[in-house]
Amino acid sequence: MSVPRLVVAAPSSGSGKTTVATGLMAALASRGLAVSPHKVGPDYIDPGYHALATGRTGRNLDAFLCGPELIGPLFLHGARGCDIAVVEGVMGLYDGAAGEGELASTAQVAKLLRAPVVLVVDASSQSRSVAALVHGFVSFDPEVRIGGVILNKVGSDRHEALLREALDSVGVPVLGVLRRAARVETPSRHLGLVPVAERGPEAVEAVAAMASTVSEGCDLEALVALARGAGVLPGAAWDAGEALVSPAPPPLPDRAPGAAVPGAPPRPGRPRPRTPDGPPRVAVAGGAAFTFSYAEHAELLAAAGAEVVTFDPLRDEELPEGTAGLVIGGGFPEVYAGELSANEALRGAVSGLALSGAPVAAECAGLLYLCRELDGLPMCGVLDASARMSERLTLGYRDAVAVSDSALAAAGTRMRGHEFHRTVVEPGAGAAPAWGMRAPERRVEGFVERGVHASYLHTHWASEPGVARRFVERCRTS
């Protein structure tokens, strides 16, 4: 498939990748192009800004979580029907999974996509030295094609002239020059940028400012021409239905209804059952508190035969009628702990569903929401554990294996994941842990109780589509 494409990268974090990538996406979309937005790595927040800029779902390309072999197919899946694709990199161009060489780096993804790279350089404290910096990045890996440079945080016309003169000597074209501009800055907190869902009109204004800055400072025609020179990317697009065509998973063990956890809200009646012949309804948490989700998860659930509906734990007092299974992804429940706690009716509904043995898959924020309490405030009480904010950031890729049979995975299933949080859950694992971490350190983590699978580990189901099929099958039979 021939999809014009380019990768926006940088020598290091903080150079301006998000501003340039998001602004470029929005600027091209405003010209009437259908722009496919992508993000290298496990980040959930940047794709939200990308989606706002393009009107299309922001998608991740992570060679650690999904394997290098899925990068091209997942890219082609997201880029179907688009005129051009823009891929925002992660960290520095050659930075990837710790101790794994180029794995999961922007450089590796650019090579897998056969895409040219635009290097965004923070030029605020240099002039001629920019030539040495860019030359080093160009020559470090000859298989990475750096098609041009965008100079960011340039101070004056004189500064720009010095930078351009220096870069002439290394033969790398300058495709844009951005001056220092506070209007394109986006607020951040303990885990990075504040998600789009929390900012509302401010996010729209920020993306518009990024688009204006890139339109004024960059040669859009040259950038589009560079993208069009990427050529054909061989292979087929990923398809959720086709991904599920694999050997059937092992039979699910009989479930055992658990006892209520002390401190849990009163258990209501179970949500009204679905129509017997209809698809099982899987409710997926959304809203400002639960913004972390990969689009492929919902696509896999639907392909496995589920009806996927969303609900907002901050606003909705009931689960969607007929809910047979529940997926609660990541986000910032610690920021909204008061509001989540105050919604006692929904906490009771979630508890009732979980204690009935229905399948519940919870990651990170979802784990906190299922605990007895979060920073002293009552949560759903599904798990006999408490959660609190911590000063310590837990961050990094993980190599994991399922320890216990669950509605999500059979014991022995290997998956790669990512942890990213500043909270602590005590105890860290239940009597039947969810995962055994193989790297970087050996430990068990998470909870498998009744139909619940709750863990800090973020996973990408495209790497193991059988988990979606297994989950939907449990929704049919529980």
Stockholm file with secondary structure:
# STOCKHOLM 1.0

chainA/1-478         MSVPRLVVAAPSSGSGKTTVATGLMAALASRGLAVSPHKVGPDYIDPGYHALATGRTGRNLDAFLCGPELIGPLFLHGARGCDIAVVEGVMGLYDGAAGEGELASTAQVAKLLRAPVVLVVDASSQSRSVAALVHGFVSFDPEVRIGGVILNKVGSDRHEALLREALDSVGVPVLGVLRRAARVETPSRHLGLVPVAERGPEAVEAVAAMASTVSEGCDLEALVALARGAGVLPGAAWDAGEALVSPAPPPLPDRAPGAAVPGAPPRPGRPRPRTPDGPPRVAVAGGAAFTFSYAEHAELLAAAGAEVVTFDPLRDEELPEGTAGLVIGGGFPEVYAGELSANEALRGAVSGLALSGAPVAAECAGLLYLCRELDGLPMCGVLDASARMSERLTLGYRDAVAVSDSALAAAGTRMRGHEFHRTVVEPGAGAAPAWGMRAPERRVEGFVERGVHASYLHTHWASEPGVARRFVERCRTS
#=GR chainA/1-478 SS CBCCEEEEECSSTTSSHHHHHHHHHHHHHHTTCCEEEEEESSCSHHHHHHHHHHSSCCEEECTTTSCGGGHHHHHHHHTTTCSEEEEECCSSTTCCSTTSTTTTCHHHHHHHHTCCEEEEEECTTCSTHHHHHHHHHHHHCTTSCEEEEEEEEECCHHHHHHHHHHHHTTTCCEEEEEECCGGGCCCEETTEECCHHHHTHHHHHHHHHHHHHHHHHBCHHHHHHHHHTTCBCCSCCCCHHHHTCSCCCCCCCCCCCCCCCTTCCCCCCCCCCCCTTSCCEEEEECSTTCCBCCHHHHHHHHHTTCEEEEECTTTCSSCCTTEEEEEECBSCTTTTHHHHHHCHHHHHHHHHHHHTTCCEEEETHHHHHHSSEETTEECCCSSSCEEEEEEEEEEEEEEEEECSCCSSCCTTCEEEEEEEEEEEEESSBCSSCSEEEEESSCEEEBEEETTEEEESCEECGGGSTHHHHHHHHHHHHC
#=GC SS_cons         CBCCEEEEECSSTTSSHHHHHHHHHHHHHHTTCCEEEEEESSCSHHHHHHHHHHSSCCEEECTTTSCGGGHHHHHHHHTTTCSEEEEECCSSTTCCSTTSTTTTCHHHHHHHHTCCEEEEEECTTCSTHHHHHHHHHHHHCTTSCEEEEEEEEECCHHHHHHHHHHHHTTTCCEEEEEECCGGGCCCEETTEECCHHHHTHHHHHHHHHHHHHHHHHBCHHHHHHHHHTTCBCCSCCCCHHHHTCSCCCCCCCCCCCCCCCTTCCCCCCCCCCCCTTSCCEEEEECSTTCCBCCHHHHHHHHHTTCEEEEECTTTCSSCCTTEEEEEECBSCTTTTHHHHHHCHHHHHHHHHHHHTTCCEEEETHHHHHHSSEETTEECCCSSSCEEEEEEEEEEEEEEEEECSCCSSCCTTCEEEEEEEEEEEEESSBCSSCSEEEEESSCEEEBEEETTEEEESCEECGGGSTHHHHHHHHHHHHC
//
